[in-house]
Amino acid sequence: MLLISEDLDEVIELSDVVHVISIGRLSPGYRRGRKTVAELGAMMAGQGFDDAA
């Protein structure tokens, strides 16, 4: 299933693995709980892709 949403609480609640797409880049998959809402939000804004792994 693919879930696309800007509501990070919804994404975290409904997903086992989260990817972020921003500025034409796709992050690695993160298991639920590995990244905070703040970290995922920053990635959505294009920050943190250099240290995404």
N, CA, C and O atoms as CSV, one atom per row, in Angstrom:
chain,resi,resn,atom,element,x,y,z
A,1,MET,N,N,0.841,-1.164,0.000
A,1,MET,CA,C,0.000,0.000,0.000
A,1,MET,C,C,0.891,1.234,0.000
A,1,MET,O,O,1.943,1.245,0.639
A,2,LEU,N,N,0.480,2.246,-0.698
A,2,LEU,CA,C,1.192,3.513,-0.748
A,2,LEU,C,C,0.333,4.573,-0.084
A,2,LEU,O,O,-0.832,4.750,-0.442
A,3,LEU,N,N,0.905,5.278,0.882
A,3,LEU,CA,C,0.217,6.361,1.588
A,3,LEU,C,C,1.002,7.635,1.342
A,3,LEU,O,O,2.197,7.698,1.629
A,4,ILE,N,N,0.337,8.649,0.810
A,4,ILE,CA,C,0.957,9.952,0.595
A,4,ILE,C,C,0.201,10.951,1.441
A,4,ILE,O,O,-1.009,11.119,1.285
A,5,SER,N,N,0.919,11.623,2.346
A,5,SER,CA,C,0.261,12.555,3.259
A,5,SER,C,C,1.268,13.553,3.797
A,5,SER,O,O,2.452,13.242,3.930
A,6,GLU,N,N,0.796,14.755,4.105
A,6,GLU,CA,C,1.615,15.754,4.791
A,6,GLU,C,C,1.443,15.647,6.302
A,6,GLU,O,O,2.184,16.283,7.051
A,7,ASP,N,N,0.480,14.856,6.761
A,7,ASP,CA,C,0.203,14.691,8.189
A,7,ASP,C,C,1.130,13.611,8.740
A,7,ASP,O,O,0.850,12.419,8.615
A,8,LEU,N,N,2.231,14.036,9.348
A,8,LEU,CA,C,3.238,13.077,9.803
A,8,LEU,C,C,2.726,12.147,10.892
A,8,LEU,O,O,3.134,10.987,10.949
A,9,ASP,N,N,1.848,12.627,11.749
A,9,ASP,CA,C,1.278,11.743,12.765
A,9,ASP,C,C,0.515,10.600,12.101
A,9,ASP,O,O,0.612,9.451,12.533
A,10,GLU,N,N,-0.244,10.915,11.052
A,10,GLU,CA,C,-0.982,9.897,10.307
A,10,GLU,C,C,-0.015,8.920,9.632
A,10,GLU,O,O,-0.219,7.707,9.679
A,11,VAL,N,N,1.019,9.448,9.015
A,11,VAL,CA,C,2.001,8.603,8.335
A,11,VAL,C,C,2.640,7.622,9.311
A,11,VAL,O,O,2.725,6.427,9.031
A,12,ILE,N,N,3.085,8.129,10.451
A,12,ILE,CA,C,3.744,7.274,11.440
A,12,ILE,C,C,2.782,6.242,12.011
A,12,ILE,O,O,3.165,5.094,12.239
A,13,GLU,N,N,1.549,6.639,12.239
A,13,GLU,CA,C,0.555,5.718,12.805
A,13,GLU,C,C,0.210,4.583,11.846
A,13,GLU,O,O,0.017,3.446,12.277
A,14,LEU,N,N,0.130,4.882,10.551
A,14,LEU,CA,C,-0.354,3.903,9.581
A,14,LEU,C,C,0.746,3.133,8.847
A,14,LEU,O,O,0.450,2.174,8.135
A,15,SER,N,N,1.996,3.534,9.006
A,15,SER,CA,C,3.072,2.949,8.201
A,15,SER,C,C,4.045,2.124,9.033
A,15,SER,O,O,4.320,2.435,10.192
A,16,ASP,N,N,4.555,1.069,8.413
A,16,ASP,CA,C,5.642,0.289,9.011
A,16,ASP,C,C,6.992,0.854,8.586
A,16,ASP,O,O,7.952,0.852,9.356
A,17,VAL,N,N,7.047,1.337,7.343
A,17,VAL,CA,C,8.268,1.914,6.775
A,17,VAL,C,C,7.898,3.247,6.135
A,17,VAL,O,O,6.870,3.361,5.468
A,18,VAL,N,N,8.750,4.261,6.346
A,18,VAL,CA,C,8.493,5.599,5.810
A,18,VAL,C,C,9.643,6.001,4.891
A,18,VAL,O,O,10.814,5.855,5.244
A,19,HIS,N,N,9.296,6.507,3.713
A,19,HIS,CA,C,10.245,7.136,2.790
A,19,HIS,C,C,9.826,8.589,2.666
A,19,HIS,O,O,8.642,8.906,2.776
A,20,VAL,N,N,10.781,9.472,2.438
A,20,VAL,CA,C,10.489,10.882,2.197
A,20,VAL,C,C,10.949,11.219,0.788
A,20,VAL,O,O,12.062,10.876,0.389
A,21,ILE,N,N,10.082,11.894,0.036
A,21,ILE,CA,C,10.436,12.393,-1.287
A,21,ILE,C,C,10.484,13.910,-1.184
A,21,ILE,O,O,9.510,14.543,-0.775
A,22,SER,N,N,11.619,14.490,-1.556
A,22,SER,CA,C,11.765,15.943,-1.505
A,22,SER,C,C,12.800,16.384,-2.521
A,22,SER,O,O,13.875,15.793,-2.625
A,23,ILE,N,N,12.477,17.413,-3.261
A,23,ILE,CA,C,13.383,18.002,-4.245
A,23,ILE,C,C,13.948,16.927,-5.183
A,23,ILE,O,O,15.141,16.923,-5.488
A,24,GLY,N,N,13.089,16.032,-5.628
A,24,GLY,CA,C,13.494,14.997,-6.565
A,24,GLY,C,C,14.325,13.874,-5.979
A,24,GLY,O,O,14.887,13.071,-6.723
A,25,ARG,N,N,14.414,13.804,-4.660
A,25,ARG,CA,C,15.211,12.759,-4.012
A,25,ARG,C,C,14.312,11.872,-3.160
A,25,ARG,O,O,13.320,12.327,-2.590
A,26,LEU,N,N,14.678,10.603,-3.088
A,26,LEU,CA,C,13.956,9.626,-2.275
A,26,LEU,C,C,14.879,9.147,-1.162
A,26,LEU,O,O,15.996,8.696,-1.412
A,27,SER,N,N,14.394,9.254,0.068
A,27,SER,CA,C,15.194,8.796,1.212
A,27,SER,C,C,15.183,7.277,1.276
A,27,SER,O,O,14.349,6.630,0.642
A,28,PRO,N,N,16.106,6.710,2.038
A,28,PRO,CA,C,15.997,5.281,2.332
A,28,PRO,C,C,14.733,5.034,3.155
A,28,PRO,O,O,14.143,5.977,3.683
A,29,GLY,N,N,14.326,3.806,3.263
A,29,GLY,CA,C,13.169,3.479,4.095
A,29,GLY,C,C,13.541,3.458,5.565
A,29,GLY,O,O,14.563,2.885,5.942
A,30,TYR,N,N,12.724,4.077,6.390
A,30,TYR,CA,C,12.947,4.089,7.837
A,30,TYR,C,C,11.822,3.333,8.518
A,30,TYR,O,O,10.648,3.621,8.285
A,31,ARG,N,N,12.167,2.373,9.355
A,31,ARG,CA,C,11.165,1.650,10.140
A,31,ARG,C,C,10.517,2.623,11.108
A,31,ARG,O,O,11.142,3.588,11.549
A,32,ARG,N,N,9.272,2.364,11.429
A,32,ARG,CA,C,8.541,3.216,12.365
A,32,ARG,C,C,9.354,3.404,13.645
A,32,ARG,O,O,9.877,2.436,14.198
A,33,GLY,N,N,9.460,4.644,14.114
A,33,GLY,CA,C,10.172,4.953,15.341
A,33,GLY,C,C,11.646,5.275,15.168
A,33,GLY,O,O,12.292,5.728,16.113
A,34,ARG,N,N,12.189,5.048,13.976
A,34,ARG,CA,C,13.618,5.327,13.763
A,34,ARG,C,C,13.886,6.813,13.592
A,34,ARG,O,O,14.951,7.291,13.984
A,35,LYS,N,N,12.949,7.555,13.019
A,35,LYS,CA,C,13.071,9.003,12.839
A,35,LYS,C,C,11.932,9.681,13.583
A,35,LYS,O,O,10.814,9.168,13.633
A,36,THR,N,N,12.229,10.844,14.162
A,36,THR,CA,C,11.195,11.610,14.861
A,36,THR,C,C,10.362,12.389,13.851
A,36,THR,O,O,10.737,12.524,12.686
A,37,VAL,N,N,9.229,12.898,14.317
A,37,VAL,CA,C,8.386,13.747,13.473
A,37,VAL,C,C,9.199,14.947,12.994
A,37,VAL,O,O,9.100,15.337,11.830
A,38,ALA,N,N,9.996,15.532,13.875
A,38,ALA,CA,C,10.819,16.695,13.507
A,38,ALA,C,C,11.837,16.335,12.419
A,38,ALA,O,O,12.047,17.111,11.486
A,39,GLU,N,N,12.463,15.171,12.536
A,39,GLU,CA,C,13.444,14.751,11.529
A,39,GLU,C,C,12.774,14.498,10.182
A,39,GLU,O,O,13.300,14.903,9.145
A,40,LEU,N,N,11.627,13.838,10.187
A,40,LEU,CA,C,10.906,13.599,8.935
A,40,LEU,C,C,10.435,14.909,8.323
A,40,LEU,O,O,10.502,15.084,7.106
A,41,GLY,N,N,9.960,15.831,9.153
A,41,GLY,CA,C,9.528,17.142,8.666
A,41,GLY,C,C,10.671,17.909,8.029
A,41,GLY,O,O,10.493,18.547,6.991
A,42,ALA,N,N,11.847,17.851,8.646
A,42,ALA,CA,C,13.019,18.516,8.072
A,42,ALA,C,C,13.379,17.902,6.725
A,42,ALA,O,O,13.740,18.615,5.789
A,43,MET,N,N,13.280,16.584,6.632
A,43,MET,CA,C,13.564,15.920,5.356
A,43,MET,C,C,12.547,16.329,4.296
A,43,MET,O,O,12.907,16.506,3.132
A,44,MET,N,N,11.283,16.482,4.682
A,44,MET,CA,C,10.259,16.938,3.740
A,44,MET,C,C,10.584,18.335,3.223
A,44,MET,O,O,10.220,18.688,2.102
A,45,ALA,N,N,11.272,19.130,4.046
A,45,ALA,CA,C,11.674,20.486,3.660
A,45,ALA,C,C,13.008,20.496,2.911
A,45,ALA,O,O,13.520,21.564,2.574
A,46,GLY,N,N,13.575,19.306,2.647
A,46,GLY,CA,C,14.803,19.214,1.874
A,46,GLY,C,C,16.063,19.187,2.701
A,46,GLY,O,O,17.161,19.236,2.145
A,47,GLN,N,N,15.944,19.110,4.004
A,47,GLN,CA,C,17.120,19.087,4.877
A,47,GLN,C,C,17.401,17.649,5.319
A,47,GLN,O,O,16.486,16.831,5.410
A,48,GLY,N,N,18.666,17.351,5.590
A,48,GLY,CA,C,19.012,16.062,6.175
A,48,GLY,C,C,19.219,14.926,5.200
A,48,GLY,O,O,19.425,13.789,5.626
A,49,PHE,N,N,19.171,15.193,3.897
A,49,PHE,CA,C,19.387,14.103,2.952
A,49,PHE,C,C,20.849,13.681,2.889
A,49,PHE,O,O,21.135,12.534,2.545
A,50,ASP,N,N,21.782,14.572,3.211
A,50,ASP,CA,C,23.200,14.214,3.190
A,50,ASP,C,C,23.528,13.173,4.240
A,50,ASP,O,O,24.428,12.354,4.047
A,51,ASP,N,N,22.793,13.197,5.371
A,51,ASP,CA,C,23.031,12.234,6.449
A,51,ASP,C,C,21.839,11.309,6.628
A,51,ASP,O,O,21.561,10.858,7.740
A,52,ALA,N,N,21.126,11.020,5.532
A,52,ALA,CA,C,19.884,10.245,5.601
A,52,ALA,C,C,20.108,8.800,6.026
A,52,ALA,O,O,19.193,8.183,6.572
A,53,ALA,N,N,21.258,8.255,5.801
A,53,ALA,CA,C,21.484,6.838,6.109
A,53,ALA,C,C,21.603,6.554,7.539
A,53,ALA,O,O,21.795,5.400,7.925
